[in-house]
Amino acid sequence: MDGGMGVSKEPQIRQQLTKCEIAIENLHKSIAELEGRIEVVITPPTEKPKDVKPIESLVSLANELRVFVDGVSSAIDKINNLRNRIEL
């Protein structure tokens, strides 16, 4: 149902989700580039085991939003990791 507006909102939602995916990809590329450029002033990374949480089943849109949030969280972790390793 379109809420009486005559236009389905699904294409708009998908379009914005695609833009979110592209933005997250670009963010991760930028972080990797930054890490490469400052590698002479950062300590080597230390690998920490990640806590694996069970993934609950979600409807399609909610799952895509979860993927977006996971991408943002991963970027935050990478930036924090770089911040903690930098030696200035």
Beta strands, then each sheet from edge to edge (+ up, - down):
end
